[in-house]
Amino acid sequence: MPRFVSMDLYERFKGEVFKLTNARQRLEPGKKHRGLTDEEIASKLGMTVEEVTEIRCIAERESIDLSDYLDAEETKEKRFKMLPAKRGN
């Protein structure tokens, strides 16, 4: 069952948790592209896995611009209408 983390704990660790997570792709030439799992982050930061998971989930949602949510339907519609060769697949 999810556990709520305090705002203090969230504010103190959100940047570090988000920086270490698998949630973002790292496409830097010459560097490994693997982030850490919640378990690995928890071990590294001395936190519980539940705390890391909660902080990561909130940080991921905060990182998405509101306009991305509001324009999602239009964006999906444009992608649907594009030819398969133009989608980058």
N, C-alpha and C positions, 0 to 999 in steps of 0.2 A: 504494500500500500504506500502511495507517495507520502513523503513527509515534507512539511513546509520548512523552509530555511528562513532564518531571520534576514531582514534587510541588510543588517550590518555584515553578516556572513556573505550574502550575495554580492554586495558592493565591493567587499574586500577581495573576493576571489573570481568574479565573473570574467575579468579580462584574461587572467591566467588560464582558467578552465577553457574558455573559448579559443584561446591561442593554441592550446595543446590538443584540442578535440579532433576527432575524425570528421566532424561535421563540415569542415571546409576542405576543399581540394587545394593542394599545394602544387603549383605547376612551375616551380623554379628550376631552371636547367641545372643539372649536376647535383641536386638535392633529392633526398628520398621524399616520397609523397605520402608518407604514412603519418597520420596523427595518432594520438594515444587513445586507448579505450577508456571508458569511465573508471574501470578497475585500476588501470595503470595511473591515471590522473589522481585518483584517490590515494593511492600508495605514495605517489610523489609529493602530494601536498599535505599528507597527514589528515585526510578527511575520510568520511564514509562514502561508499559508492552511491548511496541514496542522496547524500548531499551534493555530490558532483553531478549526478543525473539531473536533479532538480535545477541546479544552477545552470547547467548546459542547456536544458530545454528552454528556460526563460531567456537566457542570453541569445539563443538561436532565434526565438520569436522577436526579440527586440532588435535583432540585426536586420530584419526584413523591413524595408521601407513601406510605410502605409500605402503609398501609391502603387506598389506591387500588388497588394491585396485588392485595391480598388480597381486596378486595370487588369486583373487576372483573366476575367472572362473575355475581354477584348484581345488580350495577348494570345490566349488559347485559340480563339477563333481565327486569328491571323495565321498561327502556326498550322492549324488544321487545313486552311485553304492553300498553303504553300505546296508546291510540287515536292515529292519525296527527295529528289536530287538537290533541291535548294535548302532542305532542312539541315543539311550537314551530316546526314546518316549515311 
